[in-house]
Amino acid sequence: MINKKMFKEIQTFKRQGLSKSAIVKTLDLDPRTVARYFAMGEEEYRIWRQVRQFRDKGFDDLKGDILEVYAVNENQPLQISSVYDFLEERRGALPGNEQTLRHYVAYLVETEELKLADAVRTYSKRPVNPSSISSSLVR
């Protein structure tokens, strides 16, 4: 998906009189992408972006199961592959792959529907092993 900055760059080049092919070469974008945004106005782009930003997500039907998995694990960050495997065992075929699930979990975190616990690692002092001390330090 093209971002607002790129849309504005295409529109700026358009106002400067550059052709679509010149913009394609300058920005190294797909010609169909440039053609689409070349023809769009500011208001059209805003509406287009809003429609696509809030579309239905593939894993929406499994949101309850996903939140349950994290709740059972005290909202600790989990390996997406493990969550994916669990959902696959529980529900069978899934609407997307692991990457899609990763994006969906990131979306849940971003919208604060899923609050992950801070990952806390505990460290403890290890006893010194006398054999690991250099012989030059030992007298």
A tleap script that builds the chain and sets N, CA, C and O, in Angstrom:
source leaprc.protein.ff14SB
mol = sequence {
  NMET ILE ASN LYS LYS MET PHE LYS GLU ILE
  GLN THR PHE LYS ARG GLN GLY LEU SER LYS
  SER ALA ILE VAL LYS THR LEU ASP LEU ASP
  PRO ARG THR VAL ALA ARG TYR PHE ALA MET
  GLY GLU GLU GLU TYR ARG ILE TRP ARG GLN
  VAL ARG GLN PHE ARG ASP LYS GLY PHE ASP
  ASP LEU LYS GLY ASP ILE LEU GLU VAL TYR
  ALA VAL ASN GLU ASN GLN PRO LEU GLN ILE
  SER SER VAL TYR ASP PHE LEU GLU GLU ARG
  ARG GLY ALA LEU PRO GLY ASN GLU GLN THR
  LEU ARG HIE TYR VAL ALA TYR LEU VAL GLU
  THR GLU GLU LEU LYS LEU ALA ASP ALA VAL
  ARG THR TYR SER LYS ARG PRO VAL ASN PRO
  SER SER ILE SER SER SER LEU VAL CARG
}
set mol.1.N position { 0.848 -1.175 0.000 }
set mol.1.CA position { 0.000 0.000 0.000 }
set mol.1.C position { 0.893 1.237 0.000 }
set mol.1.O position { 1.929 1.276 0.663 }
set mol.2.N position { 0.488 2.198 -0.723 }
set mol.2.CA position { 1.248 3.444 -0.818 }
set mol.2.C position { 0.888 4.338 0.363 }
set mol.2.O position { -0.259 4.363 0.807 }
set mol.3.N position { 1.873 5.064 0.863 }
set mol.3.CA position { 1.584 5.933 2.002 }
set mol.3.C position { 1.306 7.361 1.537 }
set mol.3.O position { 1.485 7.691 0.364 }
set mol.4.N position { 0.875 8.185 2.457 }
set mol.4.CA position { 0.482 9.549 2.116 }
set mol.4.C position { 1.646 10.350 1.550 }
set mol.4.O position { 1.465 11.163 0.643 }
set mol.5.N position { 2.837 10.121 2.082 }
set mol.5.CA position { 4.016 10.842 1.592 }
set mol.5.C position { 4.245 10.546 0.108 }
set mol.5.O position { 4.513 11.450 -0.684 }
set mol.6.N position { 4.135 9.264 -0.253 }
set mol.6.CA position { 4.347 8.876 -1.645 }
set mol.6.C position { 3.242 9.453 -2.530 }
set mol.6.O position { 3.515 9.898 -3.645 }
set mol.7.N position { 2.001 9.452 -2.046 }
set mol.7.CA position { 0.897 10.044 -2.801 }
set mol.7.C position { 1.185 11.511 -3.073 }
set mol.7.O position { 0.992 11.989 -4.191 }
set mol.8.N position { 1.646 12.227 -2.054 }
set mol.8.CA position { 1.937 13.656 -2.215 }
set mol.8.C position { 3.089 13.876 -3.201 }
set mol.8.O position { 3.068 14.834 -3.974 }
set mol.9.N position { 4.092 12.995 -3.177 }
set mol.9.CA position { 5.200 13.113 -4.129 }
set mol.9.C position { 4.696 12.950 -5.560 }
set mol.9.O position { 5.084 13.707 -6.450 }
set mol.10.N position { 3.833 11.964 -5.778 }
set mol.10.CA position { 3.277 11.754 -7.123 }
set mol.10.C position { 2.492 12.981 -7.556 }
set mol.10.O position { 2.616 13.430 -8.696 }
set mol.11.N position { 1.687 13.524 -6.657 }
set mol.11.CA position { 0.901 14.713 -6.985 }
set mol.11.C position { 1.799 15.929 -7.248 }
set mol.11.O position { 1.493 16.743 -8.120 }
set mol.12.N position { 2.886 16.055 -6.515 }
set mol.12.CA position { 3.828 17.158 -6.726 }
set mol.12.C position { 4.468 17.049 -8.103 }
set mol.12.O position { 4.554 18.037 -8.833 }
set mol.13.N position { 4.918 15.844 -8.459 }
set mol.13.CA position { 5.508 15.632 -9.785 }
set mol.13.C position { 4.481 15.903 -10.882 }
set mol.13.O position { 4.815 16.438 -11.939 }
set mol.14.N position { 3.230 15.530 -10.620 }
set mol.14.CA position { 2.160 15.766 -11.596 }
set mol.14.C position { 1.989 17.273 -11.822 }
set mol.14.O position { 1.876 17.726 -12.961 }
set mol.15.N position { 1.972 18.047 -10.724 }
set mol.15.CA position { 1.833 19.502 -10.836 }
set mol.15.C position { 3.035 20.141 -11.553 }
set mol.15.O position { 2.906 21.173 -12.213 }
set mol.16.N position { 4.196 19.506 -11.408 }
set mol.16.CA position { 5.394 20.015 -12.072 }
set mol.16.C position { 5.423 19.654 -13.553 }
set mol.16.O position { 6.304 20.105 -14.285 }
set mol.17.N position { 4.460 18.841 -14.000 }
set mol.17.CA position { 4.345 18.512 -15.407 }
set mol.17.C position { 5.039 17.230 -15.824 }
set mol.17.O position { 5.149 16.963 -17.021 }
set mol.18.N position { 5.511 16.426 -14.877 }
set mol.18.CA position { 6.155 15.163 -15.231 }
set mol.18.C position { 5.113 14.161 -15.714 }
set mol.18.O position { 3.980 14.149 -15.235 }
set mol.19.N position { 5.501 13.340 -16.647 }
set mol.19.CA position { 4.605 12.304 -17.152 }
set mol.19.C position { 4.580 11.134 -16.163 }
set mol.19.O position { 5.416 11.041 -15.264 }
set mol.20.N position { 3.612 10.255 -16.352 }
set mol.20.CA position { 3.515 9.075 -15.488 }
set mol.20.C position { 4.768 8.217 -15.598 }
set mol.20.O position { 5.277 7.723 -14.592 }
set mol.21.N position { 5.267 8.038 -16.826 }
set mol.21.CA position { 6.461 7.197 -17.005 }
set mol.21.C position { 7.689 7.817 -16.341 }
set mol.21.O position { 8.540 7.096 -15.821 }
set mol.22.N position { 7.787 9.145 -16.353 }
set mol.22.CA position { 8.910 9.806 -15.681 }
set mol.22.C position { 8.808 9.614 -14.169 }
set mol.22.O position { 9.820 9.427 -13.493 }
set mol.23.N position { 7.588 9.661 -13.642 }
set mol.23.CA position { 7.384 9.453 -12.204 }
set mol.23.C position { 7.714 8.010 -11.839 }
set mol.23.O position { 8.313 7.753 -10.794 }
set mol.24.N position { 7.325 7.071 -12.695 }
set mol.24.CA position { 7.635 5.654 -12.462 }
set mol.24.C position { 9.143 5.473 -12.337 }
set mol.24.O position { 9.615 4.799 -11.421 }
set mol.25.N position { 9.900 6.073 -13.253 }
set mol.25.CA position { 11.364 5.945 -13.238 }
set mol.25.C position { 11.964 6.651 -12.026 }
set mol.25.O position { 12.885 6.130 -11.396 }
set mol.26.N position { 11.450 7.825 -11.702 }
set mol.26.CA position { 11.997 8.601 -10.586 }
set mol.26.C position { 11.766 7.912 -9.246 }
set mol.26.O position { 12.678 7.826 -8.423 }
set mol.27.N position { 10.561 7.428 -9.028 }
set mol.27.CA position { 10.208 6.848 -7.730 }
set mol.27.C position { 10.363 5.331 -7.690 }
set mol.27.O position { 10.226 4.725 -6.627 }
set mol.28.N position { 10.646 4.716 -8.827 }
set mol.28.CA position { 10.812 3.265 -8.919 }
set mol.28.C position { 9.573 2.530 -8.382 }
set mol.28.O position { 9.669 1.662 -7.515 }
set mol.29.N position { 8.411 2.909 -8.927 }
set mol.29.CA position { 7.139 2.292 -8.553 }
set mol.29.C position { 6.536 1.567 -9.748 }
set mol.29.O position { 6.953 1.773 -10.888 }
set mol.30.N position { 5.559 0.723 -9.480 }
set mol.30.CA position { 4.833 0.020 -10.524 }
set mol.30.C position { 4.016 1.047 -11.318 }
set mol.30.O position { 3.397 1.931 -10.727 }
set mol.31.N position { 4.010 0.937 -12.648 }
set mol.31.CA position { 3.263 1.896 -13.464 }
set mol.31.C position { 1.769 1.960 -13.137 }
set mol.31.O position { 1.166 3.032 -13.199 }
set mol.32.N position { 1.169 0.811 -12.788 }
set mol.32.CA position { -0.261 0.819 -12.433 }
set mol.32.C position { -0.504 1.598 -11.144 }
set mol.32.O position { -1.521 2.276 -11.001 }
set mol.33.N position { 0.442 1.494 -10.205 }
set mol.33.CA position { 0.314 2.236 -8.953 }
set mol.33.C position { 0.363 3.730 -9.224 }
set mol.33.O position { -0.469 4.488 -8.726 }
set mol.34.N position { 1.342 4.147 -10.016 }
set mol.34.CA position { 1.479 5.572 -10.340 }
set mol.34.C position { 0.236 6.058 -11.073 }
set mol.34.O position { -0.263 7.144 -10.781 }
set mol.35.N position { -0.272 5.275 -12.020 }
set mol.35.CA position { -1.467 5.680 -12.770 }
set mol.35.C position { -2.662 5.875 -11.842 }
set mol.35.O position { -3.431 6.823 -11.998 }
set mol.36.N position { -2.813 4.965 -10.869 }
set mol.36.CA position { -3.940 5.046 -9.934 }
set mol.36.C position { -3.871 6.336 -9.111 }
set mol.36.O position { -4.861 7.058 -8.998 }
set mol.37.N position { -2.707 6.618 -8.543 }
set mol.37.CA position { -2.580 7.783 -7.667 }
set mol.37.C position { -2.415 9.077 -8.443 }
set mol.37.O position { -2.679 10.154 -7.908 }
set mol.38.N position { -1.988 8.992 -9.681 }
set mol.38.CA position { -1.873 10.152 -10.563 }
set mol.38.C position { -3.263 10.717 -10.826 }
set mol.38.O position { -3.449 11.933 -10.876 }
set mol.39.N position { -4.244 9.819 -10.996 }
set mol.39.CA position { -5.609 10.226 -11.325 }
set mol.39.C position { -6.426 10.642 -10.101 }
set mol.39.O position { -7.468 11.280 -10.244 }
set mol.40.N position { -5.963 10.286 -8.899 }
set mol.40.CA position { -6.720 10.567 -7.675 }
set mol.40.C position { -6.495 11.986 -7.173 }
set mol.40.O position { -5.407 12.550 -7.282 }
set mol.41.N position { -7.576 12.540 -6.617 }
set mol.41.CA position { -7.464 13.817 -5.930 }
set mol.41.C position { -7.236 13.575 -4.440 }
set mol.41.O position { -7.292 12.437 -3.974 }
set mol.42.N position { -6.981 14.643 -3.705 }
set mol.42.CA position { -6.703 14.541 -2.263 }
set mol.42.C position { -7.868 13.910 -1.496 }
set mol.42.O position { -7.656 13.031 -0.661 }
set mol.43.N position { -9.080 14.350 -1.773 }
set mol.43.CA position { -10.259 13.831 -1.079 }
set mol.43.C position { -10.516 12.375 -1.453 }
set mol.43.O position { -10.871 11.558 -0.603 }
set mol.44.N position { -10.334 12.062 -2.729 }
set mol.44.CA position { -10.491 10.685 -3.191 }
set mol.44.C position { -9.507 9.751 -2.475 }
set mol.44.O position { -9.870 8.650 -2.061 }
set mol.45.N position { -8.257 10.209 -2.336 }
set mol.45.CA position { -7.230 9.413 -1.665 }
set mol.45.C position { -7.592 9.192 -0.201 }
set mol.45.O position { -7.447 8.084 0.317 }
set mol.46.N position { -8.067 10.251 0.470 }
set mol.46.CA position { -8.440 10.140 1.882 }
set mol.46.C position { -9.540 9.099 2.067 }
set mol.46.O position { -9.463 8.275 2.978 }
set mol.47.N position { -10.550 9.126 1.224 }
set mol.47.CA position { -11.653 8.163 1.314 }
set mol.47.C position { -11.154 6.750 1.001 }
set mol.47.O position { -11.488 5.801 1.710 }
set mol.48.N position { -10.353 6.613 -0.061 }
set mol.48.CA position { -9.803 5.317 -0.453 }
set mol.48.C position { -8.998 4.706 0.681 }
set mol.48.O position { -9.124 3.517 0.976 }
set mol.49.N position { -8.173 5.526 1.313 }
set mol.49.CA position { -7.315 5.047 2.405 }
set mol.49.C position { -8.154 4.636 3.616 }
set mol.49.O position { -7.883 3.612 4.245 }
set mol.50.N position { -9.166 5.431 3.938 }
set mol.50.CA position { -10.015 5.133 5.094 }
set mol.50.C position { -10.770 3.816 4.899 }
set mol.50.O position { -10.892 3.026 5.835 }
set mol.51.N position { -11.267 3.585 3.707 }
set mol.51.CA position { -12.002 2.357 3.420 }
set mol.51.C position { -11.096 1.146 3.601 }
set mol.51.O position { -11.515 0.144 4.181 }
set mol.52.N position { -9.870 1.223 3.116 }
set mol.52.CA position { -8.957 0.089 3.194 }
set mol.52.C position { -8.350 -0.104 4.580 }
set mol.52.O position { -8.002 -1.222 4.958 }
set mol.53.N position { -8.226 0.962 5.319 }
set mol.53.CA position { -7.618 0.866 6.646 }
set mol.53.C position { -8.504 0.103 7.625 }
set mol.53.O position { -7.990 -0.600 8.495 }
set mol.54.N position { -9.799 0.224 7.504 }
set mol.54.CA position { -10.707 -0.380 8.479 }
set mol.54.C position { -11.531 -1.519 7.892 }
set mol.54.O position { -12.650 -1.771 8.338 }
set mol.55.N position { -10.985 -2.203 6.901 }
set mol.55.CA position { -11.709 -3.326 6.317 }
set mol.55.C position { -11.683 -4.525 7.281 }
set mol.55.O position { -10.913 -4.560 8.241 }
set mol.56.N position { -12.537 -5.486 6.995 }
set mol.56.CA position { -12.587 -6.688 7.834 }
set mol.56.C position { -11.268 -7.435 7.760 }
set mol.56.O position { -10.646 -7.510 6.700 }
set mol.57.N position { -10.855 -7.969 8.853 }
set mol.57.CA position { -9.603 -8.718 8.942 }
set mol.57.C position { -9.914 -10.211 8.864 }
set mol.57.O position { -10.960 -10.658 9.336 }
set mol.58.N position { -9.008 -10.973 8.271 }
set mol.58.CA position { -9.207 -12.400 8.081 }
set mol.58.C position { -9.339 -13.175 9.381 }
set mol.58.O position { -10.071 -14.162 9.446 }
set mol.59.N position { -8.638 -12.735 10.412 }
set mol.59.CA position { -8.651 -13.468 11.678 }
set mol.59.C position { -9.676 -12.907 12.673 }
set mol.59.O position { -9.674 -13.298 13.840 }
set mol.60.N position { -10.551 -11.996 12.225 }
set mol.60.CA position { -11.563 -11.432 13.130 }
set mol.60.C position { -12.436 -12.513 13.765 }
set mol.60.O position { -12.809 -12.404 14.933 }
set mol.61.N position { -12.763 -13.559 12.997 }
set mol.61.CA position { -13.605 -14.636 13.530 }
set mol.61.C position { -12.898 -15.413 14.640 }
set mol.61.O position { -13.552 -16.058 15.459 }
set mol.62.N position { -11.567 -15.353 14.668 }
set mol.62.CA position { -10.786 -16.102 15.658 }
set mol.62.C position { -10.266 -15.211 16.780 }
set mol.62.O position { -9.465 -15.656 17.602 }
set mol.63.N position { -10.711 -13.965 16.822 }
set mol.63.CA position { -10.196 -13.020 17.815 }
set mol.63.C position { -10.374 -13.541 19.236 }
set mol.63.O position { -9.462 -13.420 20.054 }
set mol.64.N position { -11.516 -14.109 19.539 }
set mol.64.CA position { -11.760 -14.642 20.873 }
set mol.64.C position { -10.763 -15.727 21.245 }
set mol.64.O position { -10.249 -15.746 22.364 }
set mol.65.N position { -10.488 -16.631 20.312 }
set mol.65.CA position { -9.517 -17.707 20.556 }
set mol.65.C position { -8.110 -17.134 20.753 }
set mol.65.O position { -7.362 -17.586 21.620 }
set mol.66.N position { -7.764 -16.142 19.944 }
set mol.66.CA position { -6.435 -15.537 20.047 }
set mol.66.C position { -6.269 -14.852 21.397 }
set mol.66.O position { -5.250 -15.024 22.066 }
set mol.67.N position { -7.273 -14.075 21.796 }
set mol.67.CA position { -7.207 -13.389 23.094 }
set mol.67.C position { -7.172 -14.399 24.242 }
set mol.67.O position { -6.504 -14.175 25.251 }
set mol.68.N position { -7.891 -15.507 24.084 }
set mol.68.CA position { -7.907 -16.560 25.109 }
set mol.68.C position { -6.518 -17.188 25.270 }
set mol.68.O position { -6.066 -17.427 26.390 }
set mol.69.N position { -5.847 -17.452 24.146 }
set mol.69.CA position { -4.497 -18.039 24.196 }
set mol.69.C position { -3.563 -17.127 24.967 }
set mol.69.O position { -2.790 -17.586 25.808 }
set mol.70.N position { -3.633 -15.837 24.683 }
set mol.70.CA position { -2.761 -14.892 25.390 }
set mol.70.C position { -3.158 -14.762 26.858 }
set mol.70.O position { -2.289 -14.634 27.720 }
set mol.71.N position { -4.459 -14.793 27.153 }
set mol.71.CA position { -4.913 -14.690 28.540 }
set mol.71.C position { -4.434 -15.881 29.362 }
set mol.71.O position { -3.980 -15.713 30.494 }
set mol.72.N position { -4.533 -17.075 28.802 }
set mol.72.CA position { -4.085 -18.286 29.493 }
set mol.72.C position { -2.587 -18.204 29.789 }
set mol.72.O position { -2.118 -18.722 30.802 }
set mol.73.N position { -1.855 -17.561 28.914 }
set mol.73.CA position { -0.409 -17.414 29.081 }
set mol.73.C position { -0.036 -16.078 29.726 }
set mol.73.O position { 1.071 -15.575 29.537 }
set mol.74.N position { -0.967 -15.514 30.484 }
set mol.74.CA position { -0.759 -14.274 31.246 }
set mol.74.C position { -0.297 -13.121 30.371 }
set mol.74.O position { 0.517 -12.302 30.799 }
set mol.75.N position { -0.810 -13.051 29.151 }
set mol.75.CA position { -0.506 -12.002 28.182 }
set mol.75.C position { 0.980 -11.830 27.909 }
set mol.75.O position { 1.436 -10.738 27.571 }
set mol.76.N position { 1.722 -12.902 28.055 }
set mol.76.CA position { 3.144 -12.877 27.717 }
set mol.76.C position { 3.289 -12.911 26.199 }
set mol.76.O position { 2.473 -13.534 25.521 }
set mol.77.N position { 4.310 -12.254 25.654 }
set mol.77.CA position { 4.546 -12.366 24.210 }
set mol.77.C position { 4.798 -13.835 23.847 }
set mol.77.O position { 5.571 -14.519 24.516 }
set mol.78.N position { 4.154 -14.303 22.805 }
set mol.78.CA position { 4.258 -15.702 22.393 }
set mol.78.C position { 4.814 -15.791 20.981 }
set mol.78.O position { 4.735 -14.838 20.206 }
set mol.79.N position { 5.375 -16.943 20.659 }
set mol.79.CA position { 5.796 -17.203 19.291 }
set mol.79.C position { 4.546 -17.319 18.427 }
set mol.79.O position { 3.640 -18.093 18.736 }
set mol.80.N position { 4.500 -16.558 17.362 }
set mol.80.CA position { 3.330 -16.588 16.485 }
set mol.80.C position { 3.129 -17.981 15.908 }
set mol.80.O position { 1.994 -18.421 15.723 }
set mol.81.N position { 4.227 -18.678 15.621 }
set mol.81.CA position { 4.092 -20.027 15.064 }
set mol.81.C position { 3.358 -20.951 16.039 }
set mol.81.O position { 2.586 -21.814 15.622 }
set mol.82.N position { 3.604 -20.764 17.339 }
set mol.82.CA position { 2.920 -21.586 18.342 }
set mol.82.C position { 1.438 -21.253 18.392 }
set mol.82.O position { 0.599 -22.151 18.471 }
set mol.83.N position { 1.113 -19.970 18.347 }
set mol.83.CA position { -0.288 -19.545 18.359 }
set mol.83.C position { -0.983 -20.068 17.104 }
set mol.83.O position { -2.111 -20.555 17.168 }
set mol.84.N position { -0.306 -19.965 15.976 }
set mol.84.CA position { -0.861 -20.436 14.701 }
set mol.84.C position { -1.148 -21.933 14.759 }
set mol.84.O position { -2.223 -22.385 14.363 }
set mol.85.N position { -0.172 -22.700 15.260 }
set mol.85.CA position { -0.352 -24.150 15.364 }
set mol.85.C position { -1.519 -24.496 16.281 }
set mol.85.O position { -2.302 -25.396 15.979 }
set mol.86.N position { -1.638 -23.777 17.408 }
set mol.86.CA position { -2.739 -24.022 18.337 }
set mol.86.C position { -4.082 -23.762 17.655 }
set mol.86.O position { -5.009 -24.565 17.756 }
set mol.87.N position { -4.170 -22.628 16.959 }
set mol.87.CA position { -5.425 -22.292 16.282 }
set mol.87.C position { -5.751 -23.302 15.179 }
set mol.87.O position { -6.910 -23.660 14.972 }
set mol.88.N position { -4.720 -23.748 14.484 }
set mol.88.CA position { -4.918 -24.720 13.413 }
set mol.88.C position { -5.423 -26.050 13.964 }
set mol.88.O position { -6.286 -26.687 13.360 }
set mol.89.N position { -4.880 -26.475 15.120 }
set mol.89.CA position { -5.347 -27.707 15.747 }
set mol.89.C position { -6.781 -27.564 16.230 }
set mol.89.O position { -7.575 -28.500 16.137 }
set mol.90.N position { -7.100 -26.402 16.739 }
set mol.90.CA position { -8.422 -26.167 17.311 }
set mol.90.C position { -9.490 -25.951 16.247 }
set mol.90.O position { -10.609 -26.445 16.383 }
set mol.91.N position { -9.155 -25.215 15.186 }
set mol.91.CA position { -10.151 -24.809 14.204 }
set mol.91.C position { -9.990 -25.416 12.814 }
set mol.91.O position { -10.888 -25.276 11.984 }
set mol.92.N position { -8.882 -26.078 12.538 }
set mol.92.CA position { -8.660 -26.611 11.194 }
set mol.92.C position { -8.019 -25.555 10.302 }
set mol.92.O position { -7.132 -24.818 10.734 }
set mol.93.N position { -8.471 -25.489 9.067 }
set mol.93.CA position { -7.897 -24.534 8.104 }
set mol.93.C position { -8.128 -23.098 8.573 }
set mol.93.O position { -9.221 -22.739 9.012 }
set mol.94.N position { -7.075 -22.286 8.469 }
set mol.94.CA position { -7.150 -20.896 8.911 }
set mol.94.C position { -7.227 -19.949 7.713 }
set mol.94.O position { -6.816 -20.310 6.610 }
set mol.95.N position { -7.751 -18.741 7.925 }
set mol.95.CA position { -7.940 -17.817 6.805 }
set mol.95.C position { -6.663 -17.147 6.297 }
set mol.95.O position { -6.718 -16.367 5.347 }
set mol.96.N position { -5.538 -17.431 6.901 }
set mol.96.CA position { -4.292 -16.814 6.456 }
set mol.96.C position { -3.104 -17.612 6.951 }
set mol.96.O position { -3.257 -18.650 7.595 }
set mol.97.N position { -1.917 -17.114 6.641 }
set mol.97.CA position { -0.699 -17.803 7.077 }
set mol.97.C position { -0.160 -17.161 8.360 }
set mol.97.O position { -0.803 -16.288 8.942 }
set mol.98.N position { 1.026 -17.600 8.794 }
set mol.98.CA position { 1.591 -17.076 10.044 }
set mol.98.C position { 1.860 -15.581 9.964 }
set mol.98.O position { 1.667 -14.860 10.942 }
set mol.99.N position { 2.303 -15.115 8.804 }
set mol.99.CA position { 2.579 -13.681 8.642 }
set mol.99.C position { 1.288 -12.870 8.810 }
set mol.99.O position { 1.295 -11.805 9.428 }
set mol.100.N position { 0.194 -13.374 8.261 }
set mol.100.CA position { -1.094 -12.699 8.402 }
set mol.100.C position { -1.496 -12.649 9.872 }
set mol.100.O position { -1.994 -11.629 10.348 }
set mol.101.N position { -1.280 -13.746 10.590 }
set mol.101.CA position { -1.589 -13.776 12.016 }
set mol.101.C position { -0.699 -12.801 12.780 }
set mol.101.O position { -1.162 -12.117 13.693 }
set mol.102.N position { 0.568 -12.738 12.410 }
set mol.102.CA position { 1.500 -11.800 13.054 }
set mol.102.C position { 1.005 -10.362 12.899 }
set mol.102.O position { 1.033 -9.579 13.849 }
set mol.103.N position { 0.552 -10.025 11.687 }
set mol.103.CA position { 0.016 -8.677 11.441 }
set mol.103.C position { -1.264 -8.444 12.238 }
set mol.103.O position { -1.494 -7.346 12.745 }
set mol.104.N position { -2.094 -9.476 12.349 }
set mol.104.CA position { -3.348 -9.341 13.081 }
set mol.104.C position { -3.091 -9.139 14.575 }
set mol.104.O position { -3.749 -8.316 15.211 }
set mol.105.N position { -2.146 -9.881 15.131 }
set mol.105.CA position { -1.802 -9.709 16.553 }
set mol.105.C position { -1.226 -8.310 16.772 }
set mol.105.O position { -1.532 -7.668 17.776 }
set mol.106.N position { -0.399 -7.834 15.846 }
set mol.106.CA position { 0.141 -6.471 15.949 }
set mol.106.C position { -0.999 -5.443 15.900 }
set mol.106.O position { -0.963 -4.436 16.607 }
set mol.107.N position { -2.006 -5.704 15.064 }
set mol.107.CA position { -3.179 -4.838 14.981 }
set mol.107.C position { -3.927 -4.836 16.313 }
set mol.107.O position { -4.350 -3.778 16.777 }
set mol.108.N position { -4.096 -6.008 16.935 }
set mol.108.CA position { -4.778 -6.088 18.230 }
set mol.108.C position { -4.009 -5.321 19.306 }
set mol.108.O position { -4.607 -4.669 20.161 }
set mol.109.N position { -2.693 -5.405 19.255 }
set mol.109.CA position { -1.864 -4.675 20.229 }
set mol.109.C position { -1.989 -3.174 19.974 }
set mol.109.O position { -2.132 -2.392 20.914 }
set mol.110.N position { -1.934 -2.777 18.714 }
set mol.110.CA position { -2.014 -1.361 18.346 }
set mol.110.C position { -3.343 -0.742 18.744 }
set mol.110.O position { -3.387 0.403 19.195 }
set mol.111.N position { -4.431 -1.497 18.580 }
set mol.111.CA position { -5.754 -0.996 18.940 }
set mol.111.C position { -6.058 -1.219 20.418 }
set mol.111.O position { -7.149 -0.901 20.891 }
set mol.112.N position { -5.085 -1.766 21.142 }
set mol.112.CA position { -5.168 -2.016 22.587 }
set mol.112.C position { -6.250 -3.022 22.967 }
set mol.112.O position { -6.731 -3.018 24.100 }
set mol.113.N position { -6.633 -3.878 22.033 }
set mol.113.CA position { -7.546 -4.971 22.371 }
set mol.113.C position { -6.768 -6.095 23.044 }
set mol.113.O position { -7.340 -6.915 23.763 }
set mol.114.N position { -5.465 -6.124 22.807 }
set mol.114.CA position { -4.572 -7.090 23.427 }
set mol.114.C position { -3.433 -6.307 24.067 }
set mol.114.O position { -2.697 -5.590 23.389 }
set mol.115.N position { -3.302 -6.455 25.368 }
set mol.115.CA position { -2.223 -5.772 26.078 }
set mol.115.C position { -1.218 -6.826 26.510 }
set mol.115.O position { -1.495 -7.646 27.386 }
set mol.116.N position { -0.054 -6.794 25.887 }
set mol.116.CA position { 0.980 -7.763 26.212 }
set mol.116.C position { 1.732 -7.323 27.455 }
set mol.116.O position { 2.001 -6.137 27.649 }
set mol.117.N position { 2.068 -8.292 28.292 }
set mol.117.CA position { 2.858 -8.013 29.487 }
set mol.117.C position { 4.284 -7.690 29.063 }
set mol.117.O position { 4.784 -8.205 28.063 }
set mol.118.N position { 4.917 -6.839 29.833 }
set mol.118.CA position { 6.317 -6.533 29.563 }
set mol.118.C position { 7.142 -7.786 29.775 }
set mol.118.O position { 6.980 -8.494 30.769 }
set mol.119.N position { 8.010 -8.046 28.848 }
set mol.119.CA position { 8.890 -9.214 28.956 }
set mol.119.C position { 9.957 -8.920 29.999 }
set mol.119.O position { 10.808 -8.053 29.798 }
set mol.120.N position { 9.912 -9.632 31.099 }
set mol.120.CA position { 10.869 -9.428 32.181 }
set mol.120.C position { 11.773 -10.643 32.243 }
set mol.120.O position { 11.316 -11.776 32.389 }
set mol.121.N position { 13.048 -10.385 32.132 }
set mol.121.CA position { 14.009 -11.478 32.236 }
set mol.121.C position { 14.695 -11.353 33.586 }
set mol.121.O position { 15.161 -10.278 33.961 }
set mol.122.N position { 14.752 -12.436 34.294 }
set mol.122.CA position { 15.408 -12.411 35.592 }
set mol.122.C position { 16.836 -12.916 35.440 }
set mol.122.O position { 17.112 -13.912 34.772 }
set mol.123.N position { 17.710 -12.193 36.082 }
set mol.123.CA position { 19.117 -12.563 36.047 }
set mol.123.C position { 19.578 -12.813 37.477 }
set mol.123.O position { 19.104 -12.165 38.410 }
set mol.124.N position { 20.481 -13.734 37.645 }
set mol.124.CA position { 21.045 -13.967 38.964 }
set mol.124.C position { 22.554 -14.106 38.813 }
set mol.124.O position { 23.064 -14.496 37.762 }
set mol.125.N position { 23.230 -13.783 39.867 }
set mol.125.CA position { 24.680 -13.844 39.857 }
set mol.125.C position { 25.104 -15.308 39.867 }
set mol.125.O position { 24.608 -16.110 40.659 }
set mol.126.N position { 26.021 -15.635 38.982 }
set mol.126.CA position { 26.530 -16.998 38.925 }
set mol.126.C position { 27.753 -17.107 39.803 }
set mol.126.O position { 28.550 -16.172 39.877 }
set mol.127.N position { 27.915 -18.238 40.470 }
set mol.127.CA position { 29.120 -18.402 41.279 }
set mol.127.C position { 30.352 -18.479 40.371 }
set mol.127.O position { 30.289 -18.994 39.255 }
set mol.128.N position { 31.452 -17.964 40.871 }
set mol.128.CA position { 32.688 -17.962 40.100 }
set mol.128.C position { 33.279 -19.358 40.107 }
set mol.128.O position { 33.399 -19.992 41.154 }
set mol.129.N position { 33.639 -19.819 38.944 }
set mol.129.CA position { 34.264 -21.121 38.781 }
set mol.129.C position { 35.782 -20.907 38.847 }
set mol.129.O position { 36.341 -20.247 37.971 }
set mol.130.N position { 36.452 -21.446 39.859 }
set mol.130.CA position { 37.899 -21.192 40.007 }
set mol.130.C position { 38.715 -21.630 38.797 }
set mol.130.O position { 39.754 -21.033 38.518 }
set mol.131.N position { 38.281 -22.644 38.080 }
set mol.131.CA position { 39.060 -23.115 36.937 }
set mol.131.C position { 38.984 -22.150 35.755 }
set mol.131.O position { 39.790 -22.240 34.829 }
set mol.132.N position { 38.017 -21.226 35.781 }
set mol.132.CA position { 37.901 -20.289 34.672 }
set mol.132.C position { 38.767 -19.049 34.864 }
set mol.132.O position { 38.916 -18.242 33.947 }
set mol.133.N position { 39.333 -18.902 36.049 }
set mol.133.CA position { 40.205 -17.755 36.316 }
set mol.133.C position { 41.557 -18.039 35.702 }
set mol.133.O position { 42.115 -19.129 35.831 }
set mol.134.N position { 42.057 -17.034 35.038 }
set mol.134.CA position { 43.346 -17.171 34.365 }
set mol.134.C position { 44.446 -17.506 35.392 }
set mol.134.O position { 44.428 -17.002 36.515 }
set mol.135.N position { 45.386 -18.349 34.998 }
set mol.135.CA position { 46.466 -18.749 35.906 }
set mol.135.C position { 47.355 -17.581 36.290 }
set mol.135.O position { 48.019 -17.616 37.326 }
set mol.136.N position { 47.373 -16.547 35.461 }
set mol.136.CA position { 48.195 -15.391 35.790 }
set mol.136.C position { 47.597 -14.575 36.918 }
set mol.136.O position { 48.303 -13.821 37.588 }
set mol.137.N position { 46.294 -14.721 37.132 }
set mol.137.CA position { 45.637 -13.977 38.211 }
set mol.137.C position { 45.740 -14.723 39.534 }
set mol.137.O position { 45.629 -14.112 40.597 }
set mol.138.N position { 45.947 -16.019 39.484 }
set mol.138.CA position { 46.011 -16.836 40.683 }
set mol.138.C position { 47.456 -16.866 41.173 }
set mol.138.O position { 48.374 -17.126 40.395 }
set mol.139.N position { 47.656 -16.597 42.467 }
set mol.139.CA position { 49.014 -16.599 43.015 }
set mol.139.C position { 49.188 -17.687 44.025 }
set mol.139.O position { 50.271 -17.837 44.591 }
savepdb mol mol.pdb
quit
